[in-house]
Amino acid sequence: MIKKKHIAFLTFLLFSFGNHLFAQDNPDAIALVDDQLENNFYEALKQRGIENYDKAIVAIQKCIEKEPKNASFQYELGKNYLSLKNYVDAENAFKKAVELDNKQRWYWNGLYDVYYQTKDYQKSIPIVEKLIEFDGNMREDLVSLYMNTNQHGKALELLKYMESKSKLTSTMEYYKLKIQESNAYTKPQKEQLEEAIKKNPKDEQNYIDLIVLYSSFNQEDKAFEVAKQLEKEIPNSDWAHVSLVKFHLNNNDGENASKSMFKVLDNDRMDLKIKHRVFNEFLIFAVKNPTYLKDIDKAIPYFNDDKEINVAKEVAKFFWKKNDLENASKYFDKGIKKNSDDIEAMELYLEVLIQKQDFQLVSKKAEEYLESFPTQVGFYFYAGLGYNQLKEYKKAKNILENGLDFVVEFNPSESGIYNNRFNVNFYKQLIISCENLNDKVKKEVYTNKLKQLQK
């Protein structure tokens, strides 16, 4: 049988780690000097477990009377005060826990919880600086605190250190750009970087920071000028390939342009805007030199994590504008595979297939899409149109009538006008099906509906 002492110790661990997920050894077991102390501590944990924080405080204070220098008791007291939002007493309890034992991370974290909940960011800073000794990931919290207290210089300095060790998270990247975009900071930073490059032209980081700064302002031309300067000073730098891509393309050297492009795409620290620009320049070249379209296919997966732009879809639109239907359909298909919820890409793909007069594939794809989007009326229309063109009128009529439940009725708004035009075409396809099936009754029904829409 498990003794109450064991239950109390296990419960202590449970509640301590329930609130703080820290990768650190457990504190020493609390010495329970007598049954009364043991009972009071067990009662405190039990009452906290059922959220009776007032009763838990009474019980843990009895423990503290017996052992006033027990840091774990002070920590438990602080947690209960914090749960009651009694921030003054919670702060005092956590401070005592830290004074008694400053090597336990969760005691420091208790103080951080108090200051963070009360939005006392200034007091939070030295606490988080201490917590970084336990966990380097707390640097992100420190950056956020610097941002909240308008200490942008310190934030940027810390961000640069973090970036030198690993790739920044999206939140940290956002903070970095926000700092760089501030008018108060940008001009002196730009001048400092330019001066630093003059003094030490072989220091790659200054070029990189200046390229990133220009890119954050959408000043890619200036970013490319810096990259060109970098290429002259440090030809082996990956960042130099930003300008080398354009240099090789201007010389009609597709092989070396491709190598430079992939150097840029492979660099995790390279800004997405720069990667998009390099890719777009190579795409224009590849359209004129189709043997290099294979490199476009290899490059597209590098943008798979881009949540804003579906690159394959944009490439498809590019080819469609040039009336290259083969490549347009190919890349729309790739774009849909990348984002299986992109209904716009599906509808554009079907439009391209209609232009190609590949009606077999139009109907097939439209029905495939209906399996995932059964309320999307456009897919019923495309499937029906395809079957009508294939002279499979019964299939066309069935699928179009299945879609009638999802046809939006005309209303005099901008979207209503669009829906009305779509509905006109929808009923025209139904009339074609009925006419060829000699279904005069349904044909008359749909013809009357069409006349109403056309008024």
C-alpha positions as CSV (number, residue, x, y, z in Angstrom):
1,M,0.0,0.0,0.0
2,I,1.2,3.5,-0.8
3,K,1.7,5.6,2.4
4,K,0.3,9.1,2.8
5,K,3.9,10.4,2.8
6,H,4.5,9.0,-0.7
7,I,1.2,10.4,-1.9
8,A,2.1,13.8,-0.6
9,F,5.5,13.8,-2.3
10,L,4.0,12.6,-5.6
11,T,1.3,15.2,-5.4
12,F,3.9,17.9,-4.8
13,L,5.7,16.9,-7.9
14,L,2.5,16.8,-9.9
15,F,1.4,20.3,-8.9
16,S,4.8,21.8,-9.2
17,F,5.3,20.5,-12.7
18,G,1.7,21.0,-13.7
19,N,2.3,24.8,-13.8
20,H,6.0,24.8,-14.9
21,L,7.4,22.6,-17.6
22,F,11.1,22.9,-17.0
23,A,13.9,20.6,-17.9
24,Q,15.6,20.5,-14.6
25,D,16.2,18.1,-11.7
26,N,13.5,17.9,-9.1
27,P,14.0,19.7,-5.7
28,D,15.0,17.7,-2.7
29,A,12.1,16.0,-0.9
30,I,10.7,18.1,1.8
31,A,11.6,16.8,5.2
32,L,8.4,16.1,7.0
33,V,9.4,16.5,10.6
34,D,6.3,15.2,12.2
35,D,2.8,14.0,11.4
36,Q,1.3,17.5,11.8
37,L,3.6,19.0,9.2
38,E,2.9,16.1,6.9
39,N,-0.8,16.5,7.3
40,N,-0.7,20.2,6.8
41,F,1.3,19.9,3.6
42,Y,-0.9,17.2,2.3
43,E,-3.9,19.3,3.0
44,A,-2.4,22.3,1.2
45,L,-1.8,20.3,-1.9
46,K,-5.3,18.7,-1.7
47,Q,-7.0,22.1,-1.4
48,R,-5.0,23.6,-4.2
49,G,-5.9,20.6,-6.3
50,I,-9.6,21.5,-5.9
51,E,-8.9,25.2,-6.3
52,N,-9.6,26.1,-2.7
53,Y,-6.7,28.5,-2.6
54,D,-7.6,30.3,0.6
55,K,-7.7,27.0,2.5
56,A,-4.4,25.9,0.8
57,I,-2.8,29.1,2.1
58,V,-3.9,28.5,5.6
59,A,-2.5,24.9,5.5
60,I,0.9,25.9,3.9
61,Q,1.3,28.7,6.4
62,K,1.2,26.2,9.2
63,C,4.0,24.3,7.4
64,I,6.0,27.6,7.2
65,E,5.6,28.2,10.9
66,K,7.3,24.8,11.5
67,E,10.0,25.3,8.8
68,P,10.3,29.1,7.9
69,K,13.4,28.5,5.8
70,N,11.9,25.8,3.6
71,A,12.0,27.4,0.1
72,S,9.5,24.8,-1.4
73,F,6.8,25.9,1.2
74,Q,7.3,29.6,0.2
75,Y,7.0,28.6,-3.4
76,E,3.7,26.7,-2.8
77,L,2.5,29.8,-0.9
78,G,3.4,32.0,-3.8
79,K,1.5,29.8,-6.3
80,N,-1.7,30.0,-4.2
81,Y,-1.5,33.8,-3.8
82,L,-0.9,34.1,-7.6
83,S,-4.0,32.0,-8.4
84,L,-6.0,34.4,-6.2
85,K,-4.3,37.3,-8.1
86,N,-2.9,38.6,-4.8
87,Y,0.2,39.8,-6.5
88,V,1.8,41.6,-3.6
89,D,1.8,38.5,-1.3
90,A,2.7,36.2,-4.3
91,E,5.7,38.4,-5.1
92,N,6.9,38.4,-1.4
93,A,6.5,34.6,-1.2
94,F,8.5,33.9,-4.4
95,K,11.2,36.4,-3.4
96,K,11.6,34.5,-0.1
97,A,11.8,31.2,-2.0
98,V,14.6,32.7,-4.3
99,E,16.5,34.1,-1.3
100,L,16.4,30.7,0.4
101,D,17.4,28.8,-2.7
102,N,18.4,30.7,-5.9
103,K,19.3,27.6,-7.9
104,Q,15.8,26.4,-8.5
105,R,14.4,27.7,-11.8
106,W,10.7,27.5,-10.9
107,Y,11.2,29.9,-8.0
108,W,12.5,32.5,-10.4
109,N,9.7,31.7,-12.8
110,G,7.1,32.3,-10.1
111,L,8.4,35.9,-9.8
112,Y,8.3,36.2,-13.6
113,D,4.7,35.0,-13.6
114,V,3.8,37.8,-11.1
115,Y,5.5,40.6,-13.1
116,Y,4.3,39.4,-16.4
117,Q,0.7,39.2,-15.2
118,T,0.9,42.6,-13.7
119,K,2.7,43.9,-16.9
120,D,5.6,45.1,-14.9
121,Y,8.0,44.5,-17.7
122,Q,10.9,46.4,-16.2
123,K,10.9,44.2,-13.2
124,S,10.6,41.1,-15.5
125,I,13.8,41.9,-17.3
126,P,16.4,40.9,-14.6
127,I,14.3,37.8,-13.8
128,V,14.4,36.6,-17.4
129,E,18.1,37.4,-17.6
130,K,18.5,35.0,-14.7
131,L,16.1,32.4,-16.3
132,I,18.3,32.4,-19.5
133,E,21.0,30.7,-17.4
134,F,18.6,27.8,-17.1
135,D,17.2,27.9,-20.6
136,G,18.6,29.8,-23.6
137,N,15.1,29.8,-25.2
138,M,14.1,32.5,-22.7
139,R,16.0,35.0,-24.8
140,E,12.8,35.3,-26.9
141,D,11.0,36.4,-23.8
142,L,13.7,38.9,-23.1
143,V,13.4,40.3,-26.7
144,S,9.7,40.7,-26.2
145,L,10.3,42.6,-22.9
146,Y,12.8,44.9,-24.5
147,M,10.2,45.6,-27.2
148,N,7.5,46.4,-24.6
149,T,9.9,48.7,-22.8
150,N,11.0,50.5,-26.1
151,Q,14.6,49.3,-25.6
152,H,15.0,48.6,-29.3
153,G,18.8,48.8,-29.4
154,K,19.1,46.0,-26.8
155,A,16.4,44.0,-28.6
156,L,18.3,44.2,-31.9
157,E,21.6,43.4,-30.3
158,L,20.1,40.3,-28.7
159,L,18.4,39.3,-32.0
160,K,21.7,39.5,-33.9
161,Y,23.3,37.2,-31.3
162,M,20.3,34.8,-31.6
163,E,20.5,34.9,-35.4
164,S,24.2,34.1,-35.3
165,K,23.4,30.9,-33.5
166,S,20.3,29.7,-35.4
167,K,17.5,30.8,-37.6
168,L,15.1,33.3,-36.0
169,T,11.5,32.3,-35.4
170,S,8.8,34.2,-37.3
171,T,8.0,36.3,-34.2
172,M,11.6,37.3,-33.7
173,E,11.9,38.1,-37.5
174,Y,8.8,40.3,-37.1
175,Y,10.5,42.2,-34.2
176,K,13.7,42.6,-36.2
177,L,11.9,44.1,-39.2
178,K,9.8,46.3,-36.9
179,I,12.9,47.8,-35.3
180,Q,14.6,48.3,-38.7
181,E,11.5,50.0,-40.1
182,S,11.4,52.6,-37.3
183,N,12.4,56.0,-38.6
184,A,14.3,56.7,-35.4
185,Y,16.5,53.7,-36.0
186,T,16.9,53.2,-39.7
187,K,19.0,56.1,-40.8
188,P,21.7,55.8,-38.2
189,Q,21.8,52.0,-38.7
190,K,22.2,52.4,-42.5
191,E,25.0,54.9,-42.0
192,Q,26.7,52.8,-39.4
193,L,26.6,49.7,-41.7
194,E,27.9,51.7,-44.6
195,E,30.7,53.1,-42.5
196,A,31.5,49.6,-41.1
197,I,31.8,48.2,-44.7
198,K,34.2,51.0,-45.6
199,K,36.4,50.2,-42.6
200,N,36.3,46.5,-43.0
201,P,35.2,45.4,-46.5
202,K,35.9,41.8,-45.7
203,D,33.3,41.5,-42.9
204,E,30.4,39.7,-44.6
205,Q,27.8,40.3,-41.8
206,N,27.7,44.1,-42.4
207,Y,26.8,43.5,-46.0
208,I,24.1,41.0,-45.0
209,D,22.6,43.3,-42.4
210,L,22.5,46.2,-45.0
211,I,20.9,43.9,-47.6
212,V,18.2,42.7,-45.1
213,L,17.6,46.4,-44.1
214,Y,17.0,47.5,-47.7
215,S,14.8,44.4,-48.3
216,S,12.6,45.2,-45.3
217,F,11.8,48.5,-47.0
218,N,11.2,46.8,-50.4
219,Q,14.2,48.5,-51.8
220,E,15.5,45.5,-53.7
221,D,17.5,47.6,-56.1
222,K,19.6,49.0,-53.3
223,A,19.9,45.5,-51.8
224,F,21.2,44.2,-55.1
225,E,23.8,47.0,-55.3
226,V,25.1,45.9,-51.9
227,A,25.1,42.3,-53.0
228,K,27.1,43.3,-56.0
229,Q,29.6,45.1,-53.8
230,L,29.8,42.0,-51.6
231,E,30.4,39.8,-54.6
232,K,33.5,41.9,-55.5
233,E,34.9,41.8,-52.0
234,I,33.9,38.2,-51.0
235,P,33.2,36.2,-54.1
236,N,32.6,33.0,-52.2
237,S,29.8,34.4,-50.1
238,D,26.4,32.9,-50.6
239,W,24.9,36.4,-50.4
240,A,27.1,37.5,-53.3
241,H,25.1,35.1,-55.5
242,V,22.1,37.5,-55.2
243,S,23.8,39.8,-57.6
244,L,25.6,37.0,-59.5
245,V,22.3,35.5,-60.7
246,K,21.5,38.7,-62.6
247,F,25.1,39.0,-63.8
248,H,25.0,35.5,-65.3
249,L,21.5,36.0,-66.8
250,N,22.6,39.2,-68.5
251,N,25.5,37.1,-70.0
252,N,23.0,34.4,-71.1
253,D,24.8,31.9,-68.9
254,G,21.9,29.8,-67.7
255,E,24.1,27.1,-66.1
256,N,25.9,29.5,-63.7
257,A,22.7,31.5,-63.1
258,S,21.0,28.4,-62.0
259,K,23.9,27.5,-59.6
260,S,23.7,31.0,-58.1
261,M,19.9,30.8,-57.8
262,F,20.1,27.6,-55.8
263,K,22.8,29.0,-53.6
264,V,20.4,31.8,-52.7
265,L,17.4,29.4,-52.2
266,D,19.5,27.1,-50.0
267,N,20.4,29.9,-47.6
268,D,18.0,29.8,-44.6
269,R,18.9,33.3,-43.5
270,M,18.1,34.8,-46.9
271,D,14.9,37.0,-46.9
272,L,12.0,35.5,-48.8
273,K,11.6,38.7,-50.8
274,I,15.1,38.3,-52.1
275,K,14.5,34.7,-53.0
276,H,11.3,35.6,-54.8
277,R,13.0,38.2,-56.9
278,V,15.9,35.9,-57.8
279,F,13.4,33.2,-58.7
280,N,11.3,35.6,-60.8
281,E,14.3,36.8,-62.8
282,F,15.3,33.2,-63.5
283,L,11.8,32.4,-64.5
284,I,11.7,35.1,-67.2
285,F,15.0,33.7,-68.6
286,A,13.7,30.1,-68.5
287,V,10.5,31.1,-70.5
288,K,12.8,32.3,-73.3
289,N,15.1,29.3,-72.8
290,P,12.8,26.3,-72.1
291,T,15.7,23.9,-71.4
292,Y,16.0,25.6,-68.0
293,L,12.3,25.0,-67.0
294,K,13.6,21.9,-65.3
295,D,15.3,24.2,-62.8
296,I,12.1,26.0,-62.2
297,D,10.5,22.7,-61.2
298,K,13.4,22.0,-58.8
299,A,13.2,25.5,-57.3
300,I,9.4,25.6,-56.6
301,P,9.6,23.2,-53.5
302,Y,12.0,25.7,-51.8
303,F,8.9,27.9,-51.3
304,N,6.7,25.2,-49.8
305,D,6.8,26.8,-46.4
306,D,5.7,30.2,-47.8
307,K,2.3,30.7,-46.3
308,E,1.5,33.9,-48.3
309,I,2.4,32.9,-51.9
310,N,1.7,29.7,-53.7
311,V,4.6,29.9,-56.1
312,A,3.5,27.2,-58.5
313,K,0.1,28.9,-58.8
314,E,1.8,32.2,-59.6
315,V,4.0,30.6,-62.2
316,A,0.9,29.0,-63.8
317,K,-0.7,32.5,-64.0
318,F,2.5,33.8,-65.6
319,F,2.4,31.1,-68.3
320,W,-1.4,31.6,-68.8
321,K,-0.9,35.3,-69.5
322,K,1.6,34.3,-72.2
323,N,-1.0,31.9,-73.6
324,D,1.3,28.9,-72.8
325,L,-1.6,26.6,-71.9
326,E,0.6,23.4,-71.5
327,N,2.8,25.0,-68.8
328,A,-0.1,26.9,-67.3
329,S,-2.1,23.6,-66.7
330,K,1.1,21.9,-65.5
331,Y,1.9,24.5,-62.8
332,F,-1.8,25.0,-61.7
333,D,-1.8,21.2,-61.0
334,K,1.4,21.6,-59.0
335,G,-0.1,24.5,-57.1
336,I,-3.2,22.5,-56.2
337,K,-1.1,19.7,-54.9
338,K,0.8,22.1,-52.7
339,N,-2.4,23.6,-51.3
340,S,-5.4,21.2,-51.7
341,D,-7.8,23.9,-50.3
342,D,-7.1,26.5,-53.0
343,I,-10.5,26.7,-54.8
344,E,-9.4,29.6,-56.9
345,A,-6.4,27.6,-58.3
346,M,-8.8,24.7,-59.1
347,E,-11.2,27.0,-61.0
348,L,-8.4,28.6,-62.9
349,Y,-7.0,25.2,-63.8
350,L,-10.4,24.1,-65.1
351,E,-10.6,27.3,-67.2
352,V,-7.2,26.5,-68.8
353,L,-8.4,22.9,-69.5
354,I,-11.4,24.4,-71.3
355,Q,-9.2,26.6,-73.4
356,K,-7.2,23.5,-74.2
357,Q,-10.5,21.8,-75.1
358,D,-9.5,18.9,-72.9
359,F,-13.1,18.3,-71.8
360,Q,-12.5,14.8,-70.6
361,L,-10.0,16.1,-68.0
362,V,-12.3,19.1,-67.2
363,S,-15.1,16.7,-66.1
364,K,-12.8,14.3,-64.3
365,K,-11.0,17.0,-62.3
366,A,-14.3,18.9,-61.5
367,E,-15.8,15.7,-60.1
368,E,-12.6,15.0,-58.1
369,Y,-12.8,18.4,-56.5
370,L,-16.5,17.9,-55.7
371,E,-15.6,15.0,-53.5
372,S,-13.8,17.5,-51.2
373,F,-16.0,20.5,-51.8
374,P,-19.6,19.2,-52.4
375,T,-21.2,22.7,-51.9
376,Q,-18.9,24.4,-54.5
377,V,-21.4,25.2,-57.3
378,G,-18.6,26.1,-59.8
379,F,-17.4,22.5,-59.9
380,Y,-20.9,21.2,-60.8
381,F,-20.9,23.8,-63.7
382,Y,-17.5,22.8,-65.0
383,A,-18.3,19.0,-64.8
384,G,-21.6,19.6,-66.6
385,L,-20.0,21.8,-69.3
386,G,-17.4,19.1,-69.9
387,Y,-19.9,16.3,-70.2
388,N,-22.0,18.5,-72.6
389,Q,-19.0,19.0,-74.8
390,L,-18.4,15.3,-74.8
391,K,-22.0,14.8,-75.8
392,E,-22.7,12.8,-72.5
393,Y,-25.8,14.8,-71.9
394,K,-27.4,12.6,-69.3
395,K,-24.3,12.8,-67.1
396,A,-24.2,16.6,-67.7
397,K,-27.9,17.0,-66.7
398,N,-27.6,14.9,-63.6
399,I,-24.6,16.7,-62.2
400,L,-25.9,20.1,-63.1
401,E,-29.2,19.4,-61.4
402,N,-27.3,18.2,-58.3
403,G,-25.6,21.5,-58.2
404,L,-28.9,23.5,-58.4
405,D,-29.3,23.4,-54.6
406,F,-26.1,25.5,-54.3
407,V,-26.8,28.1,-57.0
408,V,-27.0,31.5,-55.3
409,E,-30.0,33.5,-56.3
410,F,-29.5,36.9,-57.9
411,N,-29.5,40.0,-55.6
412,P,-28.8,43.6,-56.7
413,S,-25.3,43.8,-55.2
414,E,-21.8,43.5,-56.7
415,S,-21.6,39.9,-55.7
416,G,-25.1,39.4,-56.9
417,I,-24.3,40.7,-60.3
418,Y,-21.4,38.2,-60.5
419,N,-23.7,35.4,-59.3
420,N,-26.3,36.4,-61.9
421,R,-23.8,36.1,-64.7
422,F,-22.7,32.7,-63.4
423,N,-26.3,31.5,-63.1
424,V,-27.0,32.5,-66.7
425,N,-24.2,30.2,-67.9
426,F,-25.3,27.5,-65.5
427,Y,-28.8,27.4,-66.9
428,K,-27.5,27.6,-70.5
429,Q,-25.7,24.3,-69.8
430,L,-28.8,22.8,-68.4
431,I,-30.8,23.8,-71.4
432,I,-28.2,22.2,-73.7
433,S,-28.5,19.0,-71.8
434,C,-32.3,18.9,-71.8
435,E,-32.5,19.9,-75.5
436,N,-30.3,17.0,-76.5
437,L,-32.2,14.6,-74.2
438,N,-35.4,15.8,-75.7
439,D,-36.6,16.7,-72.1
440,K,-39.0,19.4,-73.2
441,V,-40.6,20.0,-69.8
442,K,-37.3,20.6,-68.0
443,K,-36.0,22.6,-71.0
444,E,-39.0,25.0,-70.7
445,V,-38.5,25.3,-66.9
446,Y,-34.8,26.2,-67.3
447,T,-35.5,28.5,-70.3
448,N,-38.0,30.5,-68.3
449,K,-35.5,30.8,-65.4
450,L,-32.9,31.9,-67.9
451,K,-35.2,34.6,-69.3
452,Q,-35.9,35.9,-65.8
453,L,-32.1,36.1,-65.1
454,Q,-31.5,37.9,-68.4
455,K,-34.0,40.7,-67.7
